[in-house]
Amino acid sequence: MRPRVLVASIGNIFLSDDGFGVEVLKELDRAGLPPWVQIADYDIATVHLAYDLTGGYDTTILLDATPHGRPPGTLSLAEGIDTHALRGDAIFQLLRLLGGDAGRVLVLGCEPACVDGGIGLSPEVEAAVPAAVRAVTELAWGATPELPARVRTEV
């Protein structure tokens, strides 16, 4: 079965909370996702994401630390490109040139507390990981996720 959903972590584990997506992927690996979901960590090598997307997906869910000036640990779910690591939609322009299709693109972001050098998440971002895992699981099954009340949702 061809994966219909790609859950892709982007960010840098050596910059504290920028490793949010990797921590979510670790938990998702144990969450029992349906067989049509593929998970992958792209860290800072987002050009590899464009090449992998050439296989085509119905939905792409990007996990990233996304600073918006909200309290640390706040989750946000937005449709389209809304992430600092992709430098606009350059990766998706490359994807179109390669003839690929990311399908519906969702960004599940977490407001970082710290993106200075260091390994490990801040307590606020660490506390947001279980809610992010639930949200991704619900999205993978085709449901609208129930995010904590302080979350901005634009889906």
C-alpha positions as CSV (number, residue, x, y, z in Angstrom):
1,M,0.0,0.0,0.0
2,R,1.4,3.4,-1.0
3,P,1.5,5.8,2.0
4,R,-1.2,8.4,1.6
5,V,0.1,10.6,4.5
6,L,3.6,11.7,5.1
7,V,4.5,13.1,8.6
8,A,7.7,14.9,8.3
9,S,9.8,16.3,11.1
10,I,12.0,19.3,10.2
11,G,14.3,21.3,12.5
12,N,17.6,20.9,14.2
13,I,18.0,18.8,17.4
14,F,21.1,20.7,18.3
15,L,19.0,23.9,18.8
16,S,16.9,22.9,21.8
17,D,13.2,23.3,21.0
18,D,13.9,23.2,17.3
19,G,14.0,19.4,17.9
20,F,10.3,19.4,18.6
21,G,9.4,17.4,15.5
22,V,11.9,14.7,16.2
23,E,10.5,14.1,19.7
24,V,7.0,13.9,18.3
25,L,8.2,11.3,15.7
26,K,9.7,9.2,18.4
27,E,6.3,9.0,20.2
28,L,4.4,8.5,16.9
29,D,6.6,5.5,16.1
30,R,5.0,3.8,19.2
31,A,1.5,5.2,18.5
32,G,0.2,2.5,16.1
33,L,-0.5,4.7,13.1
34,P,-2.4,3.2,10.2
35,P,-0.4,1.6,7.4
36,W,-1.0,4.4,5.0
37,V,1.1,6.8,7.1
38,Q,4.9,7.2,6.6
39,I,6.9,9.1,9.2
40,A,10.4,10.6,8.4
41,D,12.8,13.0,10.0
42,Y,14.4,15.5,7.6
43,D,16.1,17.6,10.2
44,I,17.7,20.5,8.3
45,A,17.9,18.6,5.0
46,T,14.6,19.8,3.6
47,V,15.7,19.4,0.0
48,H,15.5,15.6,0.6
49,L,11.9,16.2,1.6
50,A,11.1,17.6,-1.9
51,Y,12.6,14.6,-3.5
52,D,10.7,12.2,-1.3
53,L,7.5,14.0,-2.0
54,T,7.8,13.3,-5.7
55,G,6.1,10.0,-5.0
56,G,2.9,11.9,-4.2
57,Y,0.9,12.0,-1.0
58,D,-2.7,13.0,-0.3
59,T,-1.6,14.8,2.8
60,T,1.8,16.1,4.1
61,I,2.0,17.0,7.8
62,L,5.1,19.0,8.8
63,L,6.2,19.1,12.4
64,D,8.3,22.1,13.4
65,A,9.1,24.7,16.0
66,T,7.3,27.8,14.7
67,P,7.8,31.1,16.5
68,H,4.8,33.3,16.5
69,G,5.3,35.2,19.7
70,R,2.9,33.1,21.7
71,P,3.6,31.3,25.1
72,P,6.2,28.5,24.7
73,G,4.6,25.1,24.2
74,T,1.6,26.6,22.3
75,L,0.6,24.3,19.4
76,S,-0.6,25.7,16.1
77,L,-2.1,23.9,13.1
78,A,-2.1,25.7,9.8
79,E,-2.8,24.7,6.3
80,G,-0.1,25.7,3.8
81,I,3.4,26.7,4.3
82,D,4.0,28.4,7.6
83,T,7.4,27.3,8.8
84,H,10.7,28.9,9.2
85,A,12.8,25.9,8.2
86,L,11.4,25.8,4.6
87,R,12.4,29.4,3.7
88,G,9.0,30.2,2.3
89,D,7.8,27.7,-0.2
90,A,11.0,27.2,-2.1
91,I,11.0,23.4,-1.3
92,F,7.5,23.2,-2.7
93,Q,8.5,25.1,-5.8
94,L,11.3,22.6,-6.3
95,L,8.8,19.8,-5.8
96,R,6.5,21.2,-8.5
97,L,9.6,21.4,-10.9
98,L,10.3,17.8,-10.2
99,G,6.7,16.9,-11.0
100,G,5.7,15.9,-7.4
101,D,2.7,16.6,-5.3
102,A,2.6,17.1,-1.5
103,G,-1.2,17.0,-1.5
104,R,-2.8,19.0,1.3
105,V,0.0,20.5,3.4
106,L,-0.5,21.0,7.1
107,V,2.0,22.4,9.6
108,L,1.7,21.4,13.2
109,G,4.0,23.8,15.0
110,C,5.0,24.4,18.5
111,E,6.0,27.8,19.9
112,P,9.6,27.4,21.1
113,A,11.0,28.7,24.4
114,C,14.6,28.3,23.4
115,V,16.4,27.7,20.1
116,D,19.9,28.3,21.4
117,G,22.5,25.6,21.1
118,G,21.8,22.6,23.1
119,I,20.1,19.2,23.0
120,G,16.7,18.6,24.6
121,L,13.4,20.4,24.8
122,S,12.4,23.0,27.2
123,P,9.8,21.8,29.8
124,E,7.0,23.8,28.0
125,V,7.7,22.2,24.6
126,E,8.2,18.8,26.1
127,A,4.8,19.1,27.7
128,A,3.2,19.8,24.3
129,V,4.5,16.6,22.7
130,P,1.7,14.3,23.8
131,A,-1.0,16.7,22.4
132,A,1.0,16.9,19.2
133,V,1.1,13.1,18.9
134,R,-2.7,13.0,19.5
135,A,-3.2,15.7,16.8
136,V,-1.1,13.9,14.2
137,T,-2.8,10.6,15.0
138,E,-6.3,12.2,14.5
139,L,-5.2,13.9,11.3
140,A,-3.8,10.6,10.0
141,W,-7.1,8.9,10.6
142,G,-8.9,11.8,8.8
143,A,-10.3,13.5,11.9
144,T,-10.1,17.1,12.9
145,P,-7.8,17.1,15.9
146,E,-8.8,18.4,19.3
147,L,-6.0,20.7,20.3
148,P,-5.6,22.4,23.7
149,A,-7.8,25.6,24.1
150,R,-4.8,28.0,23.8
151,V,-4.1,26.7,20.3
152,R,-4.5,28.6,17.1
153,T,-6.1,26.4,14.5
154,E,-6.4,27.5,10.8
155,V,-7.4,24.4,9.0
